[in-house]
Amino acid sequence: MTESRLKLALVGCGGIAQAHWRGIQNVATRVDVTAVVDTHGPAVTAMAEQTGATGFADLKSALAQGDFDAVDIMLPHDLHEEAALACFDAGKHVLLEKPMAHDLASCERILKAASDVSTVFMIAEQAQYWTDVIRARQLIDEGAIGSVINASGSFHDRVTLNPDAPAPWRFSLARSGGGLSIDGGAHWIRPLRMMMGEIDEVIAVMGHHVPRMEGESWSQALFRFENGTTATFTALNVMTAAAPVEMFRVTGTDGELQITGGRNGELLLFNGEHPRGQVVMSATEGKMNSYGAEIKDFSEVVLDGATMAAPPEFSLGEFRTAKAMYRSVESGRWEKVW
Ligand SMILES: NC(=O)c1ccc[n+]([C@@H]2O[C@H](COP(=O)([O-])OP(=O)(O)OC[C@H]3O[C@@H](n4cnc5c(N)ncnc54)[C@H](O)[C@@H]3O)[C@@H](O)[C@H]2O)c1
């Protein structure tokens, strides 16, 4: 593209659209939101007011009448394929929220459609831009903790229940494709892959403690990476209160890296030089800005021909890990990811 700014339509004006909009205002500053789309009237009205964009009640009319070159699709998982394919057909660049879809066949059809057009396709996975995880990988590569042995990732996600309202779409297996592991769990599986390498196989247990949620509301798994290292993975929906969690720990022969959670999260290095631990950096700002960073990356790929941080196929790693966890619960055995 020869333009220096990107006209973007926000498709789906629910929870995550707010984080994307903040990221556009604060970080992805070459993006102009010119259209917003949602079938829920109050949601589209509110987003049109916030952004100053034209509101549309459905994607079809936005594609027919809207003024934009790219879309940011933030819809329930079972609607990703139809929306992405319609946007490819209309010649739009597509940023699609994770997971790519609710089932693998749908992901494959989306990837095929993307390969048949010349517009940009990217999956929005903000963890790819977490600066603490990027720095941790650099420290591992520099040998700061020796040879990596194993790791852990712990994910807690608050769920707010309204017993009088219909169950949210993500509580339906048919709509979401799984429970917490395929959904928010992706943001913990991606960093583990960034720090440790590709996952080869998994063994998992999971359960259901959130009323009306068909998919799992907690899971624990052991991942074995292709390089022979391992990691434990924990995902938990929190309904009331929970103790603070350590987000990640990577253990090596000569030390450890730890990424603490919460508002004041930090990347810490423990090794012979720093036996009591050294604060390498704050983990907070990079996480806060990561939605903006992913949209900025997308805009630079479209506008400048830059190379995206991770191609869309890479996001199949989280997707396939979660699906392998579901197979493992059925079989009671290790299951291959790829
Ligand atoms: N990256 C992250 O941290 C993160 C966090 C939350 C959600 N997500 C992802 O974002 C996507 C949306 O999740 P959410 O939590 O914002 O969901 P949500 O339910 O809050 O919002 C979805 C919106 O889509 C609208 N919608 C439904 N069907 C539509 C249609 N056919 N056309 C237009 N609008 C339609 C709904 O009215 C709703 O406003 C999912 O892929 C989810 O996994 C990512």
The ligand as a Gaussian input file, in Angstrom:
#p B3LYP/6-31G(d) Opt

LIG

0 1
 N       -6.550000     -11.579000      23.168000
 C       -7.229000     -11.551000      24.277000
 O       -6.730000     -11.275000      25.370000
 C       -8.712000     -11.855000      24.217000
 C       -9.529000     -11.633000      25.331000
 C      -10.900000     -11.839000      25.194000
 C      -11.407000     -12.306000      23.985000
 N      -10.562000     -12.543000      22.936000
 C      -11.066000     -13.053000      21.643000
 O      -11.810000     -12.009000      21.014000
 C      -12.945000     -12.564000      20.346000
 C      -14.211000     -11.926000      20.911000
 O      -14.265000     -12.176000      22.298000
 P      -14.971000     -11.148000      23.305000
 O      -14.570000     -11.580000      24.677000
 O      -14.713000      -9.738000      22.909000
 O      -16.497000     -11.533000      23.064000
 P      -17.784000     -10.657000      23.394000
 O      -18.912000     -11.600000      23.517000
 O      -17.489000      -9.733000      24.528000
 O      -17.943000      -9.752000      22.078000
 C      -18.322000     -10.289000      20.852000
 C      -19.179000      -9.253000      20.152000
 O      -19.529000      -9.755000      18.859000
 C      -20.878000      -9.369000      18.602000
 N      -21.424000     -10.260000      17.576000
 C      -21.880000     -11.532000      17.732000
 N      -22.248000     -12.033000      16.528000
 C      -21.996000     -11.073000      15.613000
 C      -22.131000     -11.007000      14.205000
 N      -22.606000     -12.041000      13.482000
 N      -21.778000      -9.855000      13.570000
 C      -21.311000      -8.794000      14.274000
 N      -21.164000      -8.800000      15.626000
 C      -21.483000      -9.932000      16.273000
 C      -21.576000      -9.478000      19.939000
 O      -22.767000      -8.715000      19.974000
 C      -20.503000      -8.949000      20.883000
 O      -20.619000      -7.561000      21.094000
 C      -12.820000     -14.085000      20.536000
 O      -12.091000     -14.624000      19.476000
 C      -12.035000     -14.211000      21.820000
 O      -11.328000     -15.430000      21.977000
 C       -9.234000     -12.308000      23.031000

